[in-house]
Amino acid sequence: MNMINIDPRTKIVVIVCLSTLAVFLNTPGLLLLLFAFTLVVLSLLRVNFLGITAKFKKLIPLLLAMLFIQSAFAPGGEVLLSLGGVPVLTAHGINSALCILFRMLTFFASAMIIMTSNSKDYILALVQLKIPYEIAFMVMVAFRFLPVFVEEVKDTLVAIQLRGVDLQKIAWRNKLKFYSHFFTPLLNSVMIKAQQLSITMEARAFRVYRRRTYLRVLRYSRLDYLVMAVFIISTLAVLMLDFIDVLQVAKNSR
């Protein structure tokens, strides 16, 4: 099934369903299945998630550190590792850490769905969902500014390194001074771009007319209705089964 041409509103529904399940599911097995299913959805949308995942390599140490910290500070269950009688790794801690890890991976993967359509299509989709144009435009500007912000961070780091600063050898006592030199030009550049965007919007008479007209109107296809029905019904069914399971566990624990 080729889902690359589905309506942007359908993609929004898919993202909301996947994110909702990632929030409410609380077992590593189910969250792993959800993450695997999200990767299947990305493949149907023709998203090269393997190439995009390579850009998140720098997050791996952070995720591993979070895995250890969450495992160490979430007591309960069988103690797997202890130092001086103090439990460091527990079964419950690892369970909680894996839940957070798979939940974050699912969020990252579902967010990649946004990349399969043009930002103008999402603005049009949000407007046709009766969301005010100003809010829809603001959301899309935020998404479009993210890659710009990343590029500004890279340019600022390169500029600092060209001045002979070795970022790996900065002493901890000089970190604060470094960050002040780092964020000042970064924020200045971002503010300049925001001002340029504001001038451009005013030059194009943004918000002059209360009601905007569009040359193109988004229309649902049969595939859109099918995809939305499958995701909404599946999400509600999984949440209901999970809620029933929680009630049974609470009842048995009494």
C-alpha positions as a Python dict, from the first residue, in 0.01 Angstrom:
ca = {
    (1, 'M'): (0, 0, 0),
    (2, 'N'): (142, 338, -107),
    (3, 'M'): (63, 605, 152),
    (4, 'I'): (293, 875, 17),
    (5, 'N'): (8, 1075, -139),
    (6, 'I'): (-239, 1065, 148),
    (7, 'D'): (-392, 1388, 273),
    (8, 'P'): (-181, 1594, 521),
    (9, 'R'): (-477, 1585, 761),
    (10, 'T'): (-458, 1206, 756),
    (11, 'K'): (-88, 1226, 840),
    (12, 'I'): (-172, 1453, 1134),
    (13, 'V'): (-422, 1192, 1259),
    (14, 'V'): (-157, 919, 1222),
    (15, 'I'): (97, 1125, 1421),
    (16, 'V'): (-159, 1198, 1696),
    (17, 'C'): (-255, 829, 1723),
    (18, 'L'): (105, 707, 1741),
    (19, 'S'): (201, 976, 1994),
    (20, 'T'): (-105, 901, 2208),
    (21, 'L'): (-21, 532, 2221),
    (22, 'A'): (342, 614, 2305),
    (23, 'V'): (225, 823, 2601),
    (24, 'F'): (-26, 579, 2749),
    (25, 'L'): (142, 242, 2689),
    (26, 'N'): (368, 155, 2980),
    (27, 'T'): (534, -179, 2907),
    (28, 'P'): (859, -224, 2711),
    (29, 'G'): (715, -501, 2494),
    (30, 'L'): (417, -298, 2374),
    (31, 'L'): (627, 14, 2322),
    (32, 'L'): (880, -187, 2119),
    (33, 'L'): (597, -320, 1901),
    (34, 'L'): (466, 35, 1861),
    (35, 'F'): (809, 158, 1756),
    (36, 'A'): (841, -127, 1504),
    (37, 'F'): (494, -45, 1367),
    (38, 'T'): (596, 321, 1336),
    (39, 'L'): (896, 217, 1126),
    (40, 'V'): (658, 18, 902),
    (41, 'V'): (444, 330, 859),
    (42, 'L'): (756, 529, 767),
    (43, 'S'): (849, 271, 505),
    (44, 'L'): (497, 294, 356),
    (45, 'L'): (542, 672, 342),
    (46, 'R'): (875, 623, 162),
    (47, 'V'): (1075, 786, 442),
    (48, 'N'): (1444, 697, 452),
    (49, 'F'): (1444, 659, 830),
    (50, 'L'): (1780, 479, 826),
    (51, 'G'): (1949, 782, 671),
    (52, 'I'): (1775, 1019, 909),
    (53, 'T'): (1857, 800, 1209),
    (54, 'A'): (2227, 842, 1130),
    (55, 'K'): (2189, 1210, 1218),
    (56, 'F'): (2080, 1116, 1570),
    (57, 'K'): (2403, 932, 1653),
    (58, 'K'): (2501, 1207, 1894),
    (59, 'L'): (2189, 1127, 2097),
    (60, 'I'): (2299, 768, 2162),
    (61, 'P'): (2526, 856, 2461),
    (62, 'L'): (2245, 1068, 2606),
    (63, 'L'): (1995, 785, 2567),
    (64, 'L'): (2235, 535, 2725),
    (65, 'A'): (2304, 773, 3015),
    (66, 'M'): (1931, 823, 3062),
    (67, 'L'): (1886, 445, 3055),
    (68, 'F'): (2139, 400, 3338),
    (69, 'I'): (2015, 696, 3547),
    (70, 'Q'): (1652, 591, 3521),
    (71, 'S'): (1744, 235, 3610),
    (72, 'A'): (1952, 348, 3908),
    (73, 'F'): (1693, 587, 4054),
    (74, 'A'): (1380, 377, 3999),
    (75, 'P'): (1393, 127, 4288),
    (76, 'G'): (1187, -188, 4295),
    (77, 'G'): (1198, -543, 4171),
    (78, 'E'): (1497, -774, 4172),
    (79, 'V'): (1833, -610, 4242),
    (80, 'L'): (2067, -689, 3951),
    (81, 'L'): (2367, -483, 4058),
    (82, 'S'): (2461, -320, 4387),
    (83, 'L'): (2761, -122, 4510),
    (84, 'G'): (2830, -124, 4882),
    (85, 'G'): (2485, -257, 4955),
    (86, 'V'): (2321, 23, 4756),
    (87, 'P'): (2112, -107, 4461),
    (88, 'V'): (2234, 44, 4134),
    (89, 'L'): (2044, -158, 3877),
    (90, 'T'): (1705, -312, 3945),
    (91, 'A'): (1458, -500, 3727),
    (92, 'H'): (1195, -229, 3774),
    (93, 'G'): (1449, 42, 3693),
    (94, 'I'): (1553, -124, 3367),
    (95, 'N'): (1185, -175, 3281),
    (96, 'S'): (1116, 197, 3333),
    (97, 'A'): (1427, 298, 3140),
    (98, 'L'): (1333, 81, 2841),
    (99, 'C'): (984, 233, 2842),
    (100, 'I'): (1129, 584, 2823),
    (101, 'L'): (1379, 480, 2554),
    (102, 'F'): (1120, 320, 2323),
    (103, 'R'): (879, 607, 2390),
    (104, 'M'): (1136, 865, 2280),
    (105, 'L'): (1227, 661, 1971),
    (106, 'T'): (859, 641, 1877),
    (107, 'F'): (823, 1018, 1915),
    (108, 'F'): (1128, 1075, 1693),
    (109, 'A'): (1004, 828, 1432),
    (110, 'S'): (647, 962, 1422),
    (111, 'A'): (778, 1317, 1388),
    (112, 'M'): (951, 1212, 1065),
    (113, 'I'): (606, 1176, 906),
    (114, 'I'): (589, 1556, 894),
    (115, 'M'): (875, 1556, 643),
    (116, 'T'): (665, 1374, 381),
    (117, 'S'): (458, 1682, 288),
    (118, 'N'): (525, 2046, 212),
    (119, 'S'): (479, 2297, 495),
    (120, 'K'): (221, 2484, 283),
    (121, 'D'): (13, 2165, 267),
    (122, 'Y'): (11, 2143, 646),
    (123, 'I'): (-97, 2507, 678),
    (124, 'L'): (-380, 2439, 434),
    (125, 'A'): (-470, 2119, 621),
    (126, 'L'): (-484, 2295, 959),
    (127, 'V'): (-694, 2578, 813),
    (128, 'Q'): (-940, 2328, 665),
    (129, 'L'): (-959, 2171, 1011),
    (130, 'K'): (-1101, 2509, 1124),
    (131, 'I'): (-782, 2612, 1304),
    (132, 'P'): (-714, 2989, 1270),
    (133, 'Y'): (-466, 3065, 995),
    (134, 'E'): (-241, 3264, 1230),
    (135, 'I'): (-197, 2962, 1459),
    (136, 'A'): (-140, 2725, 1165),
    (137, 'F'): (116, 2962, 1017),
    (138, 'M'): (291, 3002, 1352),
    (139, 'V'): (321, 2623, 1393),
    (140, 'M'): (469, 2579, 1047),
    (141, 'V'): (712, 2868, 1094),
    (142, 'A'): (835, 2698, 1410),
    (143, 'F'): (899, 2377, 1216),
    (144, 'R'): (1075, 2562, 934),
    (145, 'F'): (1294, 2752, 1179),
    (146, 'L'): (1429, 2433, 1338),
    (147, 'P'): (1671, 2346, 1053),
    (148, 'V'): (1766, 2715, 1030),
    (149, 'F'): (1844, 2717, 1402),
    (150, 'V'): (2055, 2401, 1366),
    (151, 'E'): (2254, 2561, 1083),
    (152, 'E'): (2310, 2872, 1295),
    (153, 'V'): (2442, 2656, 1579),
    (154, 'K'): (2686, 2485, 1341),
    (155, 'D'): (2801, 2817, 1193),
    (156, 'T'): (2856, 2966, 1539),
    (157, 'L'): (3059, 2663, 1652),
    (158, 'V'): (3271, 2680, 1336),
    (159, 'A'): (3331, 3052, 1390),
    (160, 'I'): (3445, 2988, 1749),
    (161, 'Q'): (3675, 2705, 1639),
    (162, 'L'): (3828, 2924, 1366),
    (163, 'R'): (3937, 3161, 1641),
    (164, 'G'): (4153, 2884, 1786),
    (165, 'V'): (3918, 2765, 2060),
    (166, 'D'): (3942, 2391, 2127),
    (167, 'L'): (3596, 2295, 2248),
    (168, 'Q'): (3720, 1967, 2392),
    (169, 'K'): (3975, 2133, 2621),
    (170, 'I'): (3764, 2407, 2778),
    (171, 'A'): (3787, 2392, 3157),
    (172, 'W'): (3463, 2363, 3351),
    (173, 'R'): (3519, 2702, 3515),
    (174, 'N'): (3529, 2862, 3168),
    (175, 'K'): (3217, 2685, 3040),
    (176, 'L'): (2986, 2968, 3149),
    (177, 'K'): (3197, 3227, 2969),
    (178, 'F'): (3206, 3007, 2659),
    (179, 'Y'): (2828, 2969, 2651),
    (180, 'S'): (2783, 3346, 2682),
    (181, 'H'): (3004, 3393, 2376),
    (182, 'F'): (2820, 3108, 2204),
    (183, 'F'): (2458, 3209, 2261),
    (184, 'T'): (2496, 3585, 2210),
    (185, 'P'): (2573, 3573, 1834),
    (186, 'L'): (2336, 3279, 1793),
    (187, 'L'): (2039, 3463, 1942),
    (188, 'N'): (2135, 3778, 1753),
    (189, 'S'): (2131, 3590, 1422),
    (190, 'V'): (1798, 3424, 1499),
    (191, 'M'): (1644, 3760, 1594),
    (192, 'I'): (1765, 3912, 1266),
    (193, 'K'): (1603, 3630, 1068),
    (194, 'A'): (1280, 3667, 1266),
    (195, 'Q'): (1279, 4042, 1195),
    (196, 'Q'): (1337, 3978, 824),
    (197, 'L'): (1047, 3731, 823),
    (198, 'S'): (823, 3987, 996),
    (199, 'I'): (911, 4255, 737),
    (200, 'T'): (844, 4010, 454),
    (201, 'M'): (504, 3919, 600),
    (202, 'E'): (407, 4285, 636),
    (203, 'A'): (522, 4357, 280),
    (204, 'R'): (290, 4081, 158),
    (205, 'A'): (-5, 4222, 355),
    (206, 'F'): (-30, 3942, 610),
    (207, 'R'): (-368, 3947, 795),
    (208, 'V'): (-512, 4229, 582),
    (209, 'Y'): (-814, 4018, 492),
    (210, 'R'): (-1007, 3831, 759),
    (211, 'R'): (-1086, 3543, 526),
    (212, 'R'): (-820, 3393, 305),
    (213, 'T'): (-892, 3212, -20),
    (214, 'Y'): (-691, 2924, -164),
    (215, 'L'): (-637, 2804, -517),
    (216, 'R'): (-618, 2441, -405),
    (217, 'V'): (-858, 2259, -174),
    (218, 'L'): (-758, 1937, -1),
    (219, 'R'): (-1000, 1649, -44),
    (220, 'Y'): (-1006, 1313, 129),
    (221, 'S'): (-970, 999, -81),
    (222, 'R'): (-1095, 651, 3),
    (223, 'L'): (-746, 562, 121),
    (224, 'D'): (-752, 859, 361),
    (225, 'Y'): (-1080, 744, 515),
    (226, 'L'): (-948, 388, 541),
    (227, 'V'): (-618, 492, 705),
    (228, 'M'): (-790, 727, 954),
    (229, 'A'): (-1050, 464, 1045),
    (230, 'V'): (-784, 195, 1100),
    (231, 'F'): (-563, 419, 1315),
    (232, 'I'): (-843, 572, 1523),
    (233, 'I'): (-1020, 240, 1588),
    (234, 'S'): (-692, 62, 1662),
    (235, 'T'): (-580, 336, 1900),
    (236, 'L'): (-909, 334, 2090),
    (237, 'A'): (-907, -47, 2107),
    (238, 'V'): (-550, -65, 2239),
    (239, 'L'): (-616, 207, 2497),
    (240, 'M'): (-934, 33, 2612),
    (241, 'L'): (-758, -304, 2646),
    (242, 'D'): (-472, -139, 2835),
    (243, 'F'): (-721, 34, 3067),
    (244, 'I'): (-902, -295, 3133),
    (245, 'D'): (-569, -464, 3208),
    (246, 'V'): (-480, -189, 3456),
    (247, 'L'): (-817, -231, 3630),
    (248, 'Q'): (-767, -606, 3658),
    (249, 'V'): (-419, -562, 3805),
    (250, 'A'): (-553, -310, 4057),
    (251, 'K'): (-839, -545, 4147),
    (252, 'N'): (-607, -844, 4197),
    (253, 'S'): (-369, -642, 4414),
    (254, 'R'): (-639, -569, 4670),
}
